[in-house]
């Protein structure tokens, strides 16, 4: 996200770039979820953040 931000901010990010970024984020979040070893309360909070992240992913993919 950090590497892409400057281009996104200038409204020069293409649909293909958004799709690639969305796939990268999905992969990274999937890795976090499958390797999660948090206590239940912390895990619950993480899932709230992940839900917000996936809303952003869906927006990037035009859903």
Secondary structure, DSSP 8 states (H G I E B T S, - for coil): -HHHHHHHHTT---HHHHHHHHHHHHHHHHHHHHT----HHHHHHHHHHHHHHHHHHHHHTT-
